[in-house]
Amino acid sequence: MKIMSDGLLAVLAFTPILSAGILLIGFRIPAKVVMPIVLLITIAISNFVWGVSGSRVFASSLQGLIITIGILWIIFGAIMLLNTLKYSGAIAKIREGFSNITNDRRIQVILIAWLFGCFIEGASGFGTPAAVAAPLMVAIGFPALAAVVFGMMIQSTPVSFGAVGTPLIVGVQGGLDKVLLTEELLQKGIEWQSFFSLIVSNVAIIHAICGTFMPLFIVIIMTRFFGKNKSWLEGISIFPFAIFSAFSFTIPYVITGIFLGPEFPSIIGGLVGLAIVTFAIKRKFLIPKDSWNFPSSSNWPISWKGAIEMPLGKTQKKISALKAWFPYIFLALVLIISRTYEPLTNFLKSVSFNFINILNEEKINASFQILYLPGGILMMVCLVTFILHKMSFAEISKAFVDSFKTILGAGFVLIFTVPLVRIMINSGINTKDLVSMPIAMAQGMSSVMGQIYPMFAPTIGGIGAFLAGSNTVSNLMLSQFQFETANLLGLSGTLMVAAQSVGAAAGNMIAIHNVVAASATVGLLGKEGVIMRITILPTLYYFFLSGLIVLIFIHFFNFSDPFSKTSLKYSLNTNSIFLKT
C-alpha cells in the first residue's frame, strides 16, 4: 500500500511538469498562456495534496518574484550590451570579422555557441551564455530561432563548472550532509577535500565524454531544422572538424577538472579551444571544401524571426576590430576577476537586498545583488563601451529604450514560472509530513528502478534543473538524495552525485525560464514550445549517454568509493533488478 501511495505522490508531483510539457511542446501554446495555468495546478496540488499552508505558498511566490527580478536584470544587461554595440557600430565590425574567418555557418556556430559560449558559461553562469551568444549570432545573420536553440544547447557540458564552479562548490557541497560525511570519512582516514575531488573528477570525465559529440549535434540540428535541404548529412559532413573542436575544449577541460578542481575547467577549456580552433581555421585544417549557409532571409518562415532587428548593412562609423571585441573581452575578464578576487567579490556582494524567512516562513529566503549578478557587470561594460566607442547620448538612449521594450514580455512569463518552481521546492514543510515534490518524484523513480537506477540518475538531476532552471539548485535539492539512494543500493555515492550534477547541467537545455530568458534577448517570446521540441533531442541524448556511462562504470568497471557496499554492488540477477517491498 505504501508503494502505491509513494507512486501516486510521485505522479502528482510530476503533474505540473507534465502539464507544462504537453501544453508547451505538444500543443505549442505560448508560455504566457501556459505558465499561469501550470501555476494554478501547482498551487492546488501543494495545498490539497501536500498540505502546504497558504502563507507558505504566498511566501514562495514572493521569493520567486524576487528571483525573477534578478533574472530580468541579467536579461536586460545582455540585451542592453547588444543594442549598445549595435548603435556603436561594433556589431557590424564583429560580423565582418567572422565573415573574414569563415562564411561557413557550421564553423561559425562552433566558434560562437560552443567555444565562446562555454567560456562565458565558465566565467559567469546564470544563463549568461545564451543571453550573450544568441543575440551575437542573430547579429551576424543567424535566424533568431536557431540562435536561441544553439544558445540553449551549450547549457550542457560547461554548466557543472559554470560561474567558476558554483554548481559543485555551492550546489553539491551545500546539498550533501558535509558534517556527517566528514566524520565518517575521517574514521576511514580520508579528508573531505579528497572525497569532493573524486566527485569533481567524475563530473569532468562524464561531461567530457558526452560533450565530445555536442558540436556535431549542434551542426546536425542546424542543417536539419534550418537548412534549405533539411539534411542531416550536410551536418555530418563536418564530422572531423566538429570532433576536433570538441576535443580542443574537452581535453583541457577534463585535465583542469581532475588536477585543478571545479573553478576553471570551462574557462580554460573555452579559451584554449578558441585559440586552437581559430588557428586551425586559418590554416584550413579539416575545413570542408563546401561552404554551408542558411536560406536567404527572405525565405525564412515567420517562426524563425525575432522582434529584435539587426540590420545587416554596413555602418557609417569606423571602428577597429579590437575596439569592437573589447566589450566582450572586458566582460569576460571582469566576470572572472569578480568571481575569484575576494576583495572585489565582497565589494560587489555588499550591495544586496536580502529577504530572510519571508512572511516568517522557514528557509524561504531571497536576495538581489544588483552589482554581483551578471546584469550589473553587463551594465558596467555598456558604460565602458559608451565611453570607448565615443557614442552620443542619443545612441545610448536608443539602446536603453529598445532593451526596455524587449524585457517587458519576458517579465510577464517569468512572474508565473519562477514562483511555481519555488512552491514545488519549498513544499517539504507541510502538514502531512511529506517530502518536497521534487524529492517525491526522485523517490518514485528510484523505488522502481533498483540496481539499474544509475541509468536514470542523470534524468533525476535534469528534472530538478528543469524545475529550477539551475544546476546549482538541482544539486542543492537532490545531491543528498542521490547519495543515500546509492548507499541503499550498495553503489558508488561519488559517482551517483556526479551523475546528478551532469544531468542537472543537461536539464538546463529545456528549463522553462531559461528558454524564456534566452528567447527574450532576440525578441522570440511565444515560441518556447517550438524551441523545446528541438532542444529535447540533445537533452535526451545527454541523459541517455551519461546514464549509460555511470551504469558501465559501476557494474562493469567495478567503480567504488569509501561508502560502497561490495556485498550488494554487482548483483544484476533477476531478483535484484527492482527493490523489494
C-alpha positions, 0 to 999 in steps of 0.5 A: 500500500505504501508503494502505491501511495509513494507512486501516486505522490510521485505522479502528482508531483510530476503533474505540473511538469507534465502539464507544462510539457504537453501544453508547451511542446505538444500543443505549442501554446505560448508560455504566457498562456501556459505558465499561469495555468501550470501555476494554478495546478501547482498551487492546488496540488501543494495545498490539497495534496501536500498540505502546504499552508497558504502563507507558505505558498504566498511566501514562495511566490514572493521569493520567486518574484524576487528571483525573477527580478534578478533574472530580468536584470541579467536579461536586460544587461545582455540585451542592453550590451547588444543594442549598445554595440549595435548603435556603436557600430561594433556589431557590424565590425564583429560580423565582418570579422567572422565573415573574414574567418569563415562564411561557413555557418557550421564553423561559425556556430562552433566558434560562437555557441560552443567555444565562446559560449562555454567560456562565458558559461565558465566565467559567469553562469546564470544563463549568461551564455545564451543571453550573450551568444544568441543575440551575437549570432542573430547579429551576424545573420543567424535566424533568431530561432536557431540562435536561441536553440544553439544558445540553449544547447551549450547549457550542457557540458560547461554548466557543472563548472559554470560561474567558476564552479558554483554548481559543485562548490555551492550546489553539491557541497551545500546539498550533501550532509558535509558534517556527517560525511566528514566524520565518517570519512575521517574514521576511514582516514580520508579528508573531505577535500579528497572525497569532493575531488573524486566527485569533481573528477567524475563530473569532468570525465562524464561531461567530457565524454558526452560533450565530445559529440555536442558540436556535431549535434549542434551542426546536425540540428542546424542543417536539419531544422534550418537548412534549405535541404533539411539534411542531416548529412550536410551536418555530418559532413563536418564530422572531423572538424566538429570532433576536433573542436570538441576535443580542443575544449574537452581535453583541457577541460577534463585535465583542469577538472581532475588536477585543478578542481571545479573553478576553471575547467570551462574557462580554460577549456573555452579559451584554449579551444578558441585559440586552437580552433581559430588557428586551425581555421586559418590554416584550413585544417579539416575545413570542408571544401563546401561552404554551408549557409542558411536560406536567404532571409527572405525565405525564412518562415515567420517562426524563425524571426525575432522582434529584435532587428539587426540590420545587416548593412554596413555602418557609417562609423569606423571602428577597429576590430579590437575596439569592437571585441573589447566589450566582450573581452572586458566582460569576460575578464571582469566576470572572472576577476569578480568571481575569484578576487575576494576583495572585489567579490565582497565589494560587489556582494555588499550591495544586496537586498536580502529577504530572510524567512519571508512572511516568517516562513522557514528557509524561504529566503531571497536576495538581489545583488544588483552589482554581483549578478551578471546584469550589473557587470553587463551594465558596467561594460555598456558604460565602458563601451559608451565611453570607448566607442565615443557614442552620443547620448542619443545612441545610448538612449536608443539602446536603453529604450529598445532593451526596455521594450524587449524585457517587458514580455519576458517579465510577464512569463517569468512572474508565473514560472519562477514562483511555481518552481519555488512552491514545488521546492519549498513544499517539504514543510507541510502538514502531512509530513511529506517530502518536497515534490521534487524529492517525491518524484526522485523517490518514485523513480528510484523505488522502481528502478533498483540496481539499474537506477544509475541509468536514470540518475542523470534524468533525476538531476535534469528534472530538478534543473528543469524545475529550477532552471539551475544546476546549482539548485538541482544539486542543492535539492537532490545531491543528498538524495542521490547519495543515500539512494546509492548507499541503499543500493550498495553503489558508488555515492561519488559517482551517483552525485556526479551523475546528478550534477551532469544531468542537472547541467543537461536539464538546463537545455529545456528549463522553462525560464531559461528558454524564456530568458534566452528567447527574450534577448532576440525578441522570440517570446511565444515560441518556447514550445517550438524551441523545446521540441528541438532542444529535447533531442540533445537533452535526451541524448545527454541523459541517455549517454551519461546514464549509460556511462555511470551504469558501465562504470559501476557494474562493469568497471567495478567503480567504488568509493569509501561508502560502497557496499561490495556485498550488494554492488554487482548483483544484476540477477533477476531478483535484484533488478527492482527493490523489494517491498 
